[in-house]
Amino acid sequence: MQNLVLTRIDDRLIHGQVMTAWIKNKKATQVVIVDDGTANDEYMIEVLEMAIPEEIAIGVFTKEDGVRFFSQGLDEPTILLVKGPQALNYLVDHGIEIDEIDVGGMGTRPERSVLYKNISSSEEENEQFRALLSKNVNVFIQVMPQDKPVSVAKYLN
C-alpha cells in the first residue's frame, strides 16, 4: 500500500522507541493504531495522543474501522501499529495490502514462550504468523531501525 511506511507489532503500541527512532527513520507524519480494546478505551486514547509528538497525526481504530480507513488509501507516510498478528490477518483478509510486518515488541505472558531474544509469542500467535507468511507477507523481527531484520519463519518450527 502506498504511503504505508511501517507496519509494526508492538504490544506497548506507542513508546519512546516508536516515537523517536521509527517515526524519524520512516519520515512518518501519521500513526494509526488498529486494536479493538484500545479503540474502545477513551482513557488509553488520551494517553496515546499525549505520548505522540504534536506534529504527528494519530488515529485509533477497531479492526472494522481500520479496514474502512485503509481502504480509502493513505495521503501521508503512515505507521500502522497493532498489538499482535491477529489484527493484521484481519486487515489482509479484508483486502488491505500489507507487504511486510516488523515484529518489534511482544512481551512475556503466561501463555507465551520465547520466539527470538526478548520477543515472545503464543502458539495461537505463531499460527497467525504462519497464516501471514502463507499470504506472502514478509514477517520479520527488527526492534530498532539499525538492527538487521531477522525472518520470523526460521523461528516458528
MARTI-884720 format. One record per atom (N, C-alpha, C): residue number from 1; atom name; residue in three letters; z, x negated, y negated. Coordinates in nm, 2 decimals. Example, Ala and Ser with C-alpha at 12.3 -4.5 7.8 and 13.67 -1.06 7.14 Angstrom:
<fimars>
{1,"N","ALA",{0.78,-1.32,0.57}},
{1,"CA","ALA",{0.78,-1.23,0.45}},
{1,"C","ALA",{0.78,-1.32,0.33}},
{2,"N","SER",{0.71,-1.28,0.22}},
{2,"CA","SER",{0.71,-1.37,0.11}},
{2,"C","SER",{0.79,-1.29,0.00}},
</fimars>
This chain:
<fimars>
{1,"N","MET",{0.00,-0.08,0.12}},
{1,"CA","MET",{0.00,0.00,0.00}},
{1,"C","MET",{0.00,-0.09,-0.12}},
{2,"N","GLN",{-0.09,-0.06,-0.21}},
{2,"CA","GLN",{-0.10,-0.14,-0.34}},
{2,"C","GLN",{0.03,-0.12,-0.42}},
{3,"N","ASN",{0.08,-0.23,-0.47}},
{3,"CA","ASN",{0.20,-0.25,-0.55}},
{3,"C","ASN",{0.33,-0.23,-0.48}},
{4,"N","LEU",{0.32,-0.22,-0.35}},
{4,"CA","LEU",{0.45,-0.23,-0.27}},
{4,"C","LEU",{0.46,-0.38,-0.24}},
{5,"N","VAL",{0.55,-0.45,-0.32}},
{5,"CA","VAL",{0.56,-0.59,-0.31}},
{5,"C","VAL",{0.66,-0.64,-0.21}},
{6,"N","LEU",{0.75,-0.56,-0.17}},
{6,"CA","LEU",{0.85,-0.59,-0.07}},
{6,"C","LEU",{0.91,-0.47,-0.01}},
{7,"N","THR",{0.91,-0.46,0.13}},
{7,"CA","THR",{0.98,-0.36,0.20}},
{7,"C","THR",{1.09,-0.43,0.27}},
{8,"N","ARG",{1.22,-0.39,0.25}},
{8,"CA","ARG",{1.33,-0.47,0.30}},
{8,"C","ARG",{1.44,-0.38,0.36}},
{9,"N","ILE",{1.49,-0.42,0.47}},
{9,"CA","ILE",{1.60,-0.36,0.53}},
{9,"C","ILE",{1.73,-0.44,0.49}},
{10,"N","ASP",{1.82,-0.37,0.43}},
{10,"CA","ASP",{1.94,-0.43,0.39}},
{10,"C","ASP",{2.05,-0.32,0.38}},
{11,"N","ASP",{2.15,-0.32,0.47}},
{11,"CA","ASP",{2.24,-0.21,0.47}},
{11,"C","ASP",{2.34,-0.22,0.35}},
{12,"N","ARG",{2.33,-0.32,0.27}},
{12,"CA","ARG",{2.40,-0.32,0.14}},
{12,"C","ARG",{2.32,-0.27,0.03}},
{13,"N","LEU",{2.19,-0.25,0.05}},
{13,"CA","LEU",{2.09,-0.20,-0.05}},
{13,"C","LEU",{2.09,-0.30,-0.16}},
{14,"N","ILE",{2.14,-0.26,-0.28}},
{14,"CA","ILE",{2.13,-0.35,-0.40}},
{14,"C","ILE",{2.26,-0.43,-0.41}},
{15,"N","HIS",{2.24,-0.57,-0.41}},
{15,"CA","HIS",{2.35,-0.66,-0.44}},
{15,"C","HIS",{2.28,-0.78,-0.50}},
{16,"N","GLY",{2.36,-0.88,-0.53}},
{16,"CA","GLY",{2.31,-1.00,-0.61}},
{16,"C","GLY",{2.19,-1.06,-0.56}},
{17,"N","GLN",{2.17,-1.08,-0.43}},
{17,"CA","GLN",{2.06,-1.14,-0.37}},
{17,"C","GLN",{1.93,-1.06,-0.41}},
{18,"N","VAL",{1.94,-0.93,-0.39}},
{18,"CA","VAL",{1.82,-0.85,-0.41}},
{18,"C","VAL",{1.78,-0.85,-0.56}},
{19,"N","MET",{1.88,-0.82,-0.64}},
{19,"CA","MET",{1.86,-0.81,-0.79}},
{19,"C","MET",{1.80,-0.94,-0.84}},
{20,"N","THR",{1.86,-1.05,-0.81}},
{20,"CA","THR",{1.82,-1.18,-0.87}},
{20,"C","THR",{1.69,-1.24,-0.80}},
{21,"N","ALA",{1.71,-1.28,-0.68}},
{21,"CA","ALA",{1.61,-1.36,-0.61}},
{21,"C","ALA",{1.48,-1.28,-0.59}},
{22,"N","TRP",{1.50,-1.16,-0.52}},
{22,"CA","TRP",{1.38,-1.09,-0.48}},
{22,"C","TRP",{1.31,-1.02,-0.59}},
{23,"N","ILE",{1.38,-0.96,-0.69}},
{23,"CA","ILE",{1.31,-0.90,-0.80}},
{23,"C","ILE",{1.23,-1.00,-0.88}},
{24,"N","LYS",{1.29,-1.12,-0.90}},
{24,"CA","LYS",{1.22,-1.23,-0.97}},
{24,"C","LYS",{1.10,-1.28,-0.89}},
{25,"N","ASN",{1.12,-1.30,-0.76}},
{25,"CA","ASN",{1.02,-1.36,-0.67}},
{25,"C","ASN",{0.90,-1.27,-0.66}},
{26,"N","LYS",{0.92,-1.14,-0.65}},
{26,"CA","LYS",{0.82,-1.04,-0.63}},
{26,"C","LYS",{0.77,-0.98,-0.76}},
{27,"N","LYS",{0.83,-1.02,-0.87}},
{27,"CA","LYS",{0.79,-0.97,-1.01}},
{27,"C","LYS",{0.80,-0.81,-1.01}},
{28,"N","ALA",{0.89,-0.76,-0.94}},
{28,"CA","ALA",{0.91,-0.61,-0.93}},
{28,"C","ALA",{0.96,-0.55,-1.06}},
{29,"N","THR",{0.91,-0.43,-1.09}},
{29,"CA","THR",{0.97,-0.36,-1.21}},
{29,"C","THR",{1.03,-0.23,-1.16}},
{30,"N","GLN",{1.03,-0.21,-1.03}},
{30,"CA","GLN",{1.08,-0.08,-0.98}},
{30,"C","GLN",{1.14,-0.10,-0.84}},
{31,"N","VAL",{1.26,-0.04,-0.82}},
{31,"CA","VAL",{1.32,-0.04,-0.69}},
{31,"C","VAL",{1.34,0.10,-0.64}},
{32,"N","VAL",{1.29,0.12,-0.52}},
{32,"CA","VAL",{1.30,0.26,-0.46}},
{32,"C","VAL",{1.38,0.25,-0.33}},
{33,"N","ILE",{1.49,0.33,-0.32}},
{33,"CA","ILE",{1.57,0.33,-0.20}},
{33,"C","ILE",{1.54,0.46,-0.13}},
{34,"N","VAL",{1.52,0.45,0.00}},
{34,"CA","VAL",{1.50,0.57,0.08}},
{34,"C","VAL",{1.61,0.57,0.19}},
{35,"N","ASP",{1.71,0.66,0.16}},
{35,"CA","ASP",{1.82,0.67,0.25}},
{35,"C","ASP",{1.88,0.81,0.23}},
{36,"N","ASP",{1.89,0.89,0.33}},
{36,"CA","ASP",{1.93,1.03,0.32}},
{36,"C","ASP",{2.08,1.04,0.27}},
{37,"N","GLY",{2.17,0.95,0.33}},
{37,"CA","GLY",{2.31,0.96,0.29}},
{37,"C","GLY",{2.33,0.92,0.14}},
{38,"N","THR",{2.26,0.81,0.10}},
{38,"CA","THR",{2.27,0.76,-0.04}},
{38,"C","THR",{2.21,0.86,-0.14}},
{39,"N","ALA",{2.10,0.92,-0.10}},
{39,"CA","ALA",{2.03,1.02,-0.19}},
{39,"C","ALA",{2.12,1.14,-0.21}},
{40,"N","ASN",{2.21,1.17,-0.12}},
{40,"CA","ASN",{2.29,1.29,-0.14}},
{40,"C","ASN",{2.43,1.25,-0.18}},
{41,"N","ASP",{2.45,1.13,-0.24}},
{41,"CA","ASP",{2.58,1.09,-0.28}},
{41,"C","ASP",{2.57,1.05,-0.43}},
{42,"N","GLU",{2.60,1.14,-0.52}},
{42,"CA","GLU",{2.59,1.12,-0.66}},
{42,"C","GLU",{2.66,0.99,-0.71}},
{43,"N","TYR",{2.78,0.97,-0.66}},
{43,"CA","TYR",{2.86,0.85,-0.70}},
{43,"C","TYR",{2.79,0.73,-0.66}},
{44,"N","MET",{2.74,0.72,-0.54}},
{44,"CA","MET",{2.66,0.60,-0.50}},
{44,"C","MET",{2.54,0.57,-0.58}},
{45,"N","ILE",{2.47,0.68,-0.62}},
{45,"CA","ILE",{2.35,0.67,-0.70}},
{45,"C","ILE",{2.39,0.61,-0.84}},
{46,"N","GLU",{2.50,0.65,-0.89}},
{46,"CA","GLU",{2.55,0.60,-1.02}},
{46,"C","GLU",{2.58,0.45,-1.01}},
{47,"N","VAL",{2.65,0.41,-0.90}},
{47,"CA","VAL",{2.69,0.27,-0.87}},
{47,"C","VAL",{2.56,0.19,-0.86}},
{48,"N","LEU",{2.46,0.23,-0.79}},
{48,"CA","LEU",{2.34,0.16,-0.78}},
{48,"C","LEU",{2.26,0.15,-0.91}},
{49,"N","GLU",{2.26,0.25,-0.99}},
{49,"CA","GLU",{2.20,0.25,-1.12}},
{49,"C","GLU",{2.26,0.15,-1.21}},
{50,"N","MET",{2.40,0.13,-1.20}},
{50,"CA","MET",{2.47,0.03,-1.28}},
{50,"C","MET",{2.45,-0.11,-1.23}},
{51,"N","ALA",{2.42,-0.12,-1.10}},
{51,"CA","ALA",{2.41,-0.25,-1.03}},
{51,"C","ALA",{2.27,-0.32,-1.06}},
{52,"N","ILE",{2.18,-0.24,-1.10}},
{52,"CA","ILE",{2.04,-0.30,-1.12}},
{52,"C","ILE",{2.02,-0.33,-1.26}},
{53,"N","PRO",{1.94,-0.44,-1.29}},
{53,"CA","PRO",{1.91,-0.48,-1.43}},
{53,"C","PRO",{1.85,-0.36,-1.51}},
{54,"N","GLU",{1.89,-0.35,-1.63}},
{54,"CA","GLU",{1.84,-0.23,-1.72}},
{54,"C","GLU",{1.69,-0.22,-1.72}},
{55,"N","GLU",{1.62,-0.33,-1.72}},
{55,"CA","GLU",{1.47,-0.32,-1.73}},
{55,"C","GLU",{1.40,-0.28,-1.60}},
{56,"N","ILE",{1.48,-0.26,-1.49}},
{56,"CA","ILE",{1.42,-0.23,-1.36}},
{56,"C","ILE",{1.44,-0.08,-1.34}},
{57,"N","ALA",{1.33,0.00,-1.31}},
{57,"CA","ALA",{1.35,0.14,-1.28}},
{57,"C","ALA",{1.40,0.15,-1.14}},
{58,"N","ILE",{1.48,0.26,-1.11}},
{58,"CA","ILE",{1.53,0.28,-0.98}},
{58,"C","ILE",{1.51,0.43,-0.94}},
{59,"N","GLY",{1.48,0.45,-0.81}},
{59,"CA","GLY",{1.47,0.58,-0.76}},
{59,"C","GLY",{1.54,0.59,-0.62}},
{60,"N","VAL",{1.61,0.69,-0.60}},
{60,"CA","VAL",{1.68,0.71,-0.47}},
{60,"C","VAL",{1.64,0.84,-0.41}},
{61,"N","PHE",{1.58,0.83,-0.29}},
{61,"CA","PHE",{1.52,0.95,-0.22}},
{61,"C","PHE",{1.56,0.96,-0.08}},
{62,"N","THR",{1.56,1.09,-0.03}},
{62,"CA","THR",{1.57,1.12,0.11}},
{62,"C","THR",{1.44,1.07,0.17}},
{63,"N","LYS",{1.43,1.07,0.30}},
{63,"CA","LYS",{1.31,1.03,0.37}},
{63,"C","LYS",{1.20,1.13,0.33}},
{64,"N","GLU",{1.22,1.26,0.33}},
{64,"CA","GLU",{1.12,1.35,0.30}},
{64,"C","GLU",{1.07,1.33,0.16}},
{65,"N","ASP",{1.16,1.32,0.06}},
{65,"CA","ASP",{1.12,1.29,-0.08}},
{65,"C","ASP",{1.05,1.16,-0.09}},
{66,"N","GLY",{1.09,1.06,-0.01}},
{66,"CA","GLY",{1.03,0.93,-0.01}},
{66,"C","GLY",{0.88,0.94,0.03}},
{67,"N","VAL",{0.85,1.02,0.13}},
{67,"CA","VAL",{0.71,1.04,0.17}},
{67,"C","VAL",{0.63,1.10,0.05}},
{68,"N","ARG",{0.69,1.20,-0.01}},
{68,"CA","ARG",{0.62,1.26,-0.13}},
{68,"C","ARG",{0.60,1.15,-0.24}},
{69,"N","PHE",{0.70,1.08,-0.27}},
{69,"CA","PHE",{0.69,0.98,-0.38}},
{69,"C","PHE",{0.58,0.87,-0.34}},
{70,"N","PHE",{0.59,0.81,-0.23}},
{70,"CA","PHE",{0.49,0.71,-0.19}},
{70,"C","PHE",{0.35,0.76,-0.17}},
{71,"N","SER",{0.34,0.89,-0.13}},
{71,"CA","SER",{0.21,0.95,-0.11}},
{71,"C","SER",{0.13,0.95,-0.24}},
{72,"N","GLN",{0.19,0.95,-0.35}},
{72,"CA","GLN",{0.13,0.95,-0.49}},
{72,"C","GLN",{0.07,0.82,-0.53}},
{73,"N","GLY",{0.11,0.71,-0.45}},
{73,"CA","GLY",{0.07,0.58,-0.49}},
{73,"C","GLY",{0.17,0.51,-0.59}},
{74,"N","LEU",{0.16,0.38,-0.61}},
{74,"CA","LEU",{0.25,0.31,-0.69}},
{74,"C","LEU",{0.18,0.25,-0.81}},
{75,"N","ASP",{0.22,0.28,-0.93}},
{75,"CA","ASP",{0.16,0.22,-1.05}},
{75,"C","ASP",{0.23,0.08,-1.09}},
{76,"N","GLU",{0.35,0.06,-1.03}},
{76,"CA","GLU",{0.42,-0.06,-1.07}},
{76,"C","GLU",{0.46,-0.14,-0.95}},
{77,"N","PRO",{0.48,-0.28,-0.96}},
{77,"CA","PRO",{0.52,-0.36,-0.85}},
{77,"C","PRO",{0.66,-0.30,-0.80}},
{78,"N","THR",{0.67,-0.26,-0.68}},
{78,"CA","THR",{0.79,-0.19,-0.63}},
{78,"C","THR",{0.84,-0.25,-0.50}},
{79,"N","ILE",{0.98,-0.26,-0.50}},
{79,"CA","ILE",{1.05,-0.30,-0.38}},
{79,"C","ILE",{1.11,-0.17,-0.32}},
{80,"N","LEU",{1.08,-0.16,-0.19}},
{80,"CA","LEU",{1.14,-0.05,-0.11}},
{80,"C","LEU",{1.26,-0.10,-0.03}},
{81,"N","LEU",{1.37,-0.04,-0.05}},
{81,"CA","LEU",{1.49,-0.07,0.02}},
{81,"C","LEU",{1.54,0.04,0.11}},
{82,"N","VAL",{1.57,0.00,0.24}},
{82,"CA","VAL",{1.63,0.10,0.33}},
{82,"C","VAL",{1.75,0.03,0.40}},
{83,"N","LYS",{1.83,0.11,0.46}},
{83,"CA","LYS",{1.95,0.06,0.54}},
{83,"C","LYS",{1.91,0.02,0.68}},
{84,"N","GLY",{1.81,0.08,0.74}},
{84,"CA","GLY",{1.78,0.05,0.87}},
{84,"C","GLY",{1.63,0.08,0.90}},
{85,"N","PRO",{1.58,0.05,1.02}},
{85,"CA","PRO",{1.44,0.07,1.06}},
{85,"C","PRO",{1.40,0.21,1.08}},
{86,"N","GLN",{1.50,0.30,1.10}},
{86,"CA","GLN",{1.46,0.44,1.13}},
{86,"C","GLN",{1.38,0.50,1.01}},
{87,"N","ALA",{1.43,0.48,0.89}},
{87,"CA","ALA",{1.37,0.54,0.77}},
{87,"C","ALA",{1.22,0.49,0.76}},
{88,"N","LEU",{1.20,0.36,0.79}},
{88,"CA","LEU",{1.07,0.30,0.78}},
{88,"C","LEU",{0.97,0.36,0.89}},
{89,"N","ASN",{1.02,0.38,1.01}},
{89,"CA","ASN",{0.94,0.45,1.11}},
{89,"C","ASN",{0.90,0.59,1.06}},
{90,"N","TYR",{1.00,0.66,1.00}},
{90,"CA","TYR",{0.97,0.79,0.95}},
{90,"C","TYR",{0.86,0.79,0.84}},
{91,"N","LEU",{0.87,0.69,0.75}},
{91,"CA","LEU",{0.76,0.68,0.64}},
{91,"C","LEU",{0.63,0.65,0.70}},
{92,"N","VAL",{0.62,0.55,0.80}},
{92,"CA","VAL",{0.50,0.51,0.86}},
{92,"C","VAL",{0.44,0.63,0.94}},
{93,"N","ASP",{0.52,0.70,1.01}},
{93,"CA","ASP",{0.48,0.82,1.09}},
{93,"C","ASP",{0.43,0.93,1.00}},
{94,"N","HIS",{0.47,0.93,0.88}},
{94,"CA","HIS",{0.42,1.04,0.78}},
{94,"C","HIS",{0.31,0.98,0.69}},
{95,"N","GLY",{0.24,0.88,0.73}},
{95,"CA","GLY",{0.12,0.83,0.66}},
{95,"C","GLY",{0.14,0.73,0.55}},
{96,"N","ILE",{0.27,0.68,0.53}},
{96,"CA","ILE",{0.29,0.58,0.43}},
{96,"C","ILE",{0.25,0.44,0.49}},
{97,"N","GLU",{0.16,0.37,0.42}},
{97,"CA","GLU",{0.11,0.24,0.46}},
{97,"C","GLU",{0.21,0.13,0.43}},
{98,"N","ILE",{0.27,0.07,0.53}},
{98,"CA","ILE",{0.37,-0.04,0.52}},
{98,"C","ILE",{0.32,-0.15,0.61}},
{99,"N","ASP",{0.28,-0.26,0.56}},
{99,"CA","ASP",{0.22,-0.37,0.64}},
{99,"C","ASP",{0.32,-0.46,0.69}},
{100,"N","GLU",{0.43,-0.49,0.61}},
{100,"CA","GLU",{0.53,-0.58,0.66}},
{100,"C","GLU",{0.67,-0.54,0.61}},
{101,"N","ILE",{0.77,-0.58,0.69}},
{101,"CA","ILE",{0.91,-0.54,0.67}},
{101,"C","ILE",{0.99,-0.67,0.68}},
{102,"N","ASP",{1.07,-0.69,0.58}},
{102,"CA","ASP",{1.17,-0.80,0.58}},
{102,"C","ASP",{1.30,-0.75,0.62}},
{103,"N","VAL",{1.36,-0.80,0.73}},
{103,"CA","VAL",{1.49,-0.76,0.77}},
{103,"C","VAL",{1.58,-0.86,0.70}},
{104,"N","GLY",{1.65,-0.81,0.60}},
{104,"CA","GLY",{1.73,-0.90,0.51}},
{104,"C","GLY",{1.88,-0.90,0.54}},
{105,"N","GLY",{1.93,-0.78,0.58}},
{105,"CA","GLY",{2.08,-0.78,0.60}},
{105,"C","GLY",{2.12,-0.66,0.68}},
{106,"N","MET",{2.16,-0.69,0.80}},
{106,"CA","MET",{2.22,-0.58,0.89}},
{106,"C","MET",{2.35,-0.64,0.94}},
{107,"N","GLY",{2.46,-0.59,0.89}},
{107,"CA","GLY",{2.59,-0.64,0.92}},
{107,"C","GLY",{2.64,-0.60,1.06}},
{108,"N","THR",{2.75,-0.66,1.09}},
{108,"CA","THR",{2.82,-0.64,1.22}},
{108,"C","THR",{2.88,-0.50,1.22}},
{109,"N","ARG",{2.86,-0.43,1.33}},
{109,"CA","ARG",{2.93,-0.30,1.36}},
{109,"C","ARG",{2.96,-0.29,1.51}},
{110,"N","PRO",{3.05,-0.20,1.55}},
{110,"CA","PRO",{3.08,-0.20,1.69}},
{110,"C","PRO",{2.96,-0.18,1.78}},
{111,"N","GLU",{2.86,-0.10,1.74}},
{111,"CA","GLU",{2.75,-0.07,1.83}},
{111,"C","GLU",{2.64,-0.18,1.82}},
{112,"N","ARG",{2.66,-0.28,1.74}},
{112,"CA","ARG",{2.56,-0.38,1.72}},
{112,"C","ARG",{2.60,-0.51,1.78}},
{113,"N","SER",{2.49,-0.59,1.82}},
{113,"CA","SER",{2.51,-0.72,1.87}},
{113,"C","SER",{2.42,-0.81,1.78}},
{114,"N","VAL",{2.45,-0.94,1.79}},
{114,"CA","VAL",{2.37,-1.04,1.71}},
{114,"C","VAL",{2.22,-1.04,1.75}},
{115,"N","LEU",{2.14,-1.02,1.65}},
{115,"CA","LEU",{1.99,-1.03,1.68}},
{115,"C","LEU",{1.95,-1.17,1.64}},
{116,"N","TYR",{1.99,-1.22,1.52}},
{116,"CA","TYR",{1.95,-1.35,1.47}},
{116,"C","TYR",{2.05,-1.39,1.37}},
{117,"N","LYS",{2.12,-1.50,1.39}},
{117,"CA","LYS",{2.22,-1.56,1.30}},
{117,"C","LYS",{2.31,-1.45,1.25}},
{118,"N","ASN",{2.31,-1.41,1.12}},
{118,"CA","ASN",{2.40,-1.31,1.07}},
{118,"C","ASN",{2.34,-1.17,1.07}},
{119,"N","ILE",{2.23,-1.15,1.14}},
{119,"CA","ILE",{2.17,-1.02,1.14}},
{119,"C","ILE",{2.20,-0.95,1.28}},
{120,"N","SER",{2.26,-0.83,1.27}},
{120,"CA","SER",{2.30,-0.76,1.40}},
{120,"C","SER",{2.22,-0.63,1.40}},
{121,"N","SER",{2.20,-0.59,1.53}},
{121,"CA","SER",{2.13,-0.46,1.55}},
{121,"C","SER",{2.18,-0.39,1.68}},
{122,"N","SER",{2.16,-0.26,1.68}},
{122,"CA","SER",{2.20,-0.18,1.80}},
{122,"C","SER",{2.07,-0.17,1.89}},
{123,"N","GLU",{2.09,-0.12,2.01}},
{123,"CA","GLU",{1.98,-0.11,2.10}},
{123,"C","GLU",{1.88,0.00,2.04}},
{124,"N","GLU",{1.94,0.10,1.97}},
{124,"CA","GLU",{1.85,0.20,1.91}},
{124,"C","GLU",{1.77,0.14,1.80}},
{125,"N","GLU",{1.83,0.06,1.72}},
{125,"CA","GLU",{1.76,-0.01,1.61}},
{125,"C","GLU",{1.65,-0.10,1.66}},
{126,"N","ASN",{1.69,-0.17,1.78}},
{126,"CA","ASN",{1.59,-0.26,1.84}},
{126,"C","ASN",{1.47,-0.17,1.89}},
{127,"N","GLU",{1.49,-0.05,1.94}},
{127,"CA","GLU",{1.38,0.04,1.98}},
{127,"C","GLU",{1.30,0.07,1.85}},
{128,"N","GLN",{1.36,0.10,1.74}},
{128,"CA","GLN",{1.29,0.13,1.62}},
{128,"C","GLN",{1.21,0.01,1.57}},
{129,"N","PHE",{1.26,-0.11,1.59}},
{129,"CA","PHE",{1.18,-0.23,1.56}},
{129,"C","PHE",{1.06,-0.24,1.65}},
{130,"N","ARG",{1.08,-0.22,1.78}},
{130,"CA","ARG",{0.97,-0.22,1.87}},
{130,"C","ARG",{0.86,-0.12,1.83}},
{131,"N","ALA",{0.90,0.00,1.79}},
{131,"CA","ALA",{0.81,0.10,1.75}},
{131,"C","ALA",{0.73,0.06,1.63}},
{132,"N","LEU",{0.79,0.00,1.53}},
{132,"CA","LEU",{0.72,-0.05,1.42}},
{132,"C","LEU",{0.62,-0.16,1.46}},
{133,"N","LEU",{0.66,-0.25,1.54}},
{133,"CA","LEU",{0.57,-0.36,1.59}},
{133,"C","LEU",{0.45,-0.30,1.66}},
{134,"N","SER",{0.48,-0.19,1.74}},
{134,"CA","SER",{0.37,-0.13,1.81}},
{134,"C","SER",{0.27,-0.06,1.72}},
{135,"N","LYS",{0.31,-0.03,1.59}},
{135,"CA","LYS",{0.22,0.03,1.49}},
{135,"C","LYS",{0.16,-0.08,1.40}},
{136,"N","ASN",{0.16,-0.21,1.45}},
{136,"CA","ASN",{0.10,-0.32,1.38}},
{136,"C","ASN",{0.17,-0.35,1.25}},
{137,"N","VAL",{0.30,-0.33,1.24}},
{137,"CA","VAL",{0.37,-0.36,1.12}},
{137,"C","VAL",{0.44,-0.50,1.15}},
{138,"N","ASN",{0.42,-0.59,1.06}},
{138,"CA","ASN",{0.48,-0.73,1.07}},
{138,"C","ASN",{0.63,-0.72,1.03}},
{139,"N","VAL",{0.72,-0.73,1.13}},
{139,"CA","VAL",{0.86,-0.72,1.11}},
{139,"C","VAL",{0.92,-0.86,1.12}},
{140,"N","PHE",{0.98,-0.91,1.02}},
{140,"CA","PHE",{1.04,-1.05,1.02}},
{140,"C","PHE",{1.17,-1.05,0.94}},
{141,"N","ILE",{1.24,-1.16,0.97}},
{141,"CA","ILE",{1.37,-1.18,0.90}},
{141,"C","ILE",{1.35,-1.29,0.80}},
{142,"N","GLN",{1.39,-1.26,0.67}},
{142,"CA","GLN",{1.39,-1.36,0.56}},
{142,"C","GLN",{1.49,-1.32,0.46}},
{143,"N","VAL",{1.61,-1.38,0.47}},
{143,"CA","VAL",{1.72,-1.34,0.39}},
{143,"C","VAL",{1.69,-1.37,0.24}},
{144,"N","MET",{1.65,-1.49,0.21}},
{144,"CA","MET",{1.62,-1.53,0.08}},
{144,"C","MET",{1.47,-1.57,0.07}},
{145,"N","PRO",{1.41,-1.56,-0.06}},
{145,"CA","PRO",{1.27,-1.59,-0.07}},
{145,"C","PRO",{1.23,-1.73,-0.02}},
{146,"N","GLN",{1.32,-1.83,-0.04}},
{146,"CA","GLN",{1.29,-1.97,0.00}},
{146,"C","GLN",{1.30,-1.99,0.15}},
{147,"N","ASP",{1.36,-1.89,0.22}},
{147,"CA","ASP",{1.37,-1.91,0.37}},
{147,"C","ASP",{1.24,-1.88,0.44}},
{148,"N","LYS",{1.22,-1.95,0.55}},
{148,"CA","LYS",{1.09,-1.93,0.63}},
{148,"C","LYS",{1.11,-1.80,0.70}},
{149,"N","PRO",{1.01,-1.71,0.70}},
{149,"CA","PRO",{1.02,-1.59,0.77}},
{149,"C","PRO",{1.02,-1.62,0.92}},
{150,"N","VAL",{1.10,-1.54,1.00}},
{150,"CA","VAL",{1.11,-1.55,1.14}},
{150,"C","VAL",{1.08,-1.42,1.20}},
{151,"N","SER",{0.98,-1.41,1.30}},
{151,"CA","SER",{0.94,-1.29,1.36}},
{151,"C","SER",{1.06,-1.22,1.44}},
{152,"N","VAL",{1.08,-1.09,1.42}},
{152,"CA","VAL",{1.18,-1.02,1.49}},
{152,"C","VAL",{1.14,-1.01,1.64}},
{153,"N","ALA",{1.01,-1.00,1.66}},
{153,"CA","ALA",{0.96,-0.98,1.80}},
{153,"C","ALA",{1.02,-1.08,1.90}},
{154,"N","LYS",{1.03,-1.20,1.87}},
{154,"CA","LYS",{1.08,-1.30,1.96}},
{154,"C","LYS",{1.23,-1.29,1.99}},
{155,"N","TYR",{1.30,-1.21,1.92}},
{155,"CA","TYR",{1.45,-1.19,1.94}},
{155,"C","TYR",{1.48,-1.05,2.00}},
{156,"N","LEU",{1.38,-0.97,2.03}},
{156,"CA","LEU",{1.41,-0.84,2.09}},
{156,"C","LEU",{1.42,-0.84,2.24}},
{157,"N","ASN",{1.39,-0.95,2.31}},
{157,"CA","ASN",{1.40,-0.94,2.45}},
{157,"C","ASN",{1.54,-0.94,2.51}},
</fimars>
